[in-house]
Amino acid sequence: MATLTATPLAAAGVLNSTSAAAGGGDKVKPQGDHVWIEVTNGSGGSINVTIPSYPTVRGQAVTDRVVAVAASATKKIPIYEDLNTNPADGLAAITYSAVTSVTVGAYRL
């Protein structure tokens, strides 16, 4: 599992900074609601990106978020500090149903 560094968005813009999605998943440090990941699926089939949620509401666990990324598509997926921060390490985990031809980058405002 790799820890992604969120690239800050500059006034002049930033180039895409992506790497291969890790087979065991990736992690990123949430910073308020200002961090997002961009997942590009270069494979021939749809994949799912899962981001665990950790809080509970009235004793009930909040459902993990599962986002489908179609073949040949890129999706920007927000990381929410209040939902996705693992209290054990302060990071948000990201897992993928498949990683062949999948890249990911992390960005922040």
C-alpha positions as CSV (number, residue, x, y, z in Angstrom):
1,M,0.0,0.0,0.0
2,A,1.5,3.3,-1.1
3,T,0.9,6.7,0.5
4,L,0.1,9.3,-2.1
5,T,1.2,12.9,-1.6
6,A,-1.5,15.3,-2.6
7,T,-0.2,17.8,-5.2
8,P,-1.4,21.4,-4.3
9,L,-3.4,23.1,-7.0
10,A,-1.5,26.3,-8.1
11,A,-3.0,29.4,-9.7
12,A,-1.1,28.5,-12.8
13,G,-2.5,25.0,-12.8
14,V,-0.6,21.7,-12.3
15,L,0.3,18.8,-14.5
16,N,-1.3,15.5,-13.8
17,S,0.9,13.6,-11.3
18,T,-0.2,9.9,-11.4
19,S,1.3,6.6,-10.6
20,A,0.1,3.0,-11.0
21,A,-2.6,2.0,-8.5
22,A,-1.1,-0.3,-5.9
23,G,-2.4,-3.9,-5.8
24,G,-3.1,-3.6,-2.0
25,G,-4.5,-0.2,-2.3
26,D,-3.3,3.3,-1.6
27,K,-3.6,5.9,1.2
28,V,-3.8,9.7,1.3
29,K,-3.9,12.3,4.1
30,P,-7.3,14.1,4.1
31,Q,-7.2,17.8,4.7
32,G,-10.7,19.1,5.3
33,D,-12.7,18.6,2.2
34,H,-9.8,19.9,0.0
35,V,-8.3,16.6,-1.2
36,W,-9.4,14.5,-4.1
37,I,-8.0,11.6,-6.1
38,E,-8.2,11.1,-9.9
39,V,-8.5,7.5,-11.0
40,T,-7.9,6.6,-14.6
41,N,-9.1,3.2,-15.8
42,G,-7.2,2.3,-18.9
43,S,-8.5,-1.3,-18.9
44,G,-11.3,-2.8,-21.0
45,G,-13.8,-3.2,-18.1
46,S,-15.2,-1.1,-15.3
47,I,-13.6,-1.1,-11.9
48,N,-14.7,-0.1,-8.4
49,V,-12.8,2.2,-6.1
50,T,-13.7,1.8,-2.4
51,I,-13.0,4.4,0.3
52,P,-13.9,3.2,3.8
53,S,-15.9,5.4,6.2
54,Y,-15.1,5.3,9.9
55,P,-17.7,7.3,11.9
56,T,-20.9,6.0,13.3
57,V,-24.3,7.7,13.5
58,R,-26.4,6.6,16.5
59,G,-24.3,3.5,16.8
60,Q,-24.6,2.5,13.1
61,A,-21.6,2.4,10.9
62,V,-21.5,4.8,7.9
63,T,-21.4,2.8,4.6
64,D,-18.1,2.7,2.7
65,R,-18.2,4.6,-0.6
66,V,-17.9,2.6,-3.8
67,V,-17.3,4.5,-7.0
68,A,-17.5,2.8,-10.4
69,V,-14.9,4.0,-13.0
70,A,-15.9,2.9,-16.5
71,A,-13.4,1.5,-19.0
72,S,-11.2,4.3,-20.5
73,A,-12.6,6.9,-18.1
74,T,-11.1,9.2,-15.4
75,K,-13.0,10.1,-12.3
76,K,-12.3,12.8,-9.6
77,I,-13.3,11.4,-6.2
78,P,-13.3,13.6,-3.1
79,I,-11.8,12.4,0.1
80,Y,-13.7,13.7,3.2
81,E,-11.7,14.2,6.4
82,D,-14.7,13.6,8.7
83,L,-15.8,10.4,6.9
84,N,-12.6,8.8,5.5
85,T,-9.9,9.4,8.1
86,N,-8.8,6.1,9.8
87,P,-8.3,7.0,13.4
88,A,-5.5,4.4,13.7
89,D,-3.1,6.3,11.2
90,G,-4.8,9.5,10.2
91,L,-5.0,8.5,6.5
92,A,-7.8,7.6,4.1
93,A,-7.5,4.2,2.5
94,I,-8.3,3.6,-1.2
95,T,-8.8,0.1,-2.7
96,Y,-9.4,-1.0,-6.3
97,S,-11.3,-4.0,-7.6
98,A,-8.5,-4.3,-10.3
99,V,-5.3,-2.4,-10.9
100,T,-4.1,-3.5,-14.3
101,S,-3.9,-0.3,-16.4
102,V,-5.2,1.8,-13.5
103,T,-3.4,5.0,-12.4
104,V,-4.2,7.4,-9.5
105,G,-3.1,10.8,-8.5
106,A,-4.0,12.9,-5.4
107,Y,-4.6,16.7,-5.4
108,R,-5.6,19.4,-3.0
109,L,-6.7,23.0,-3.0
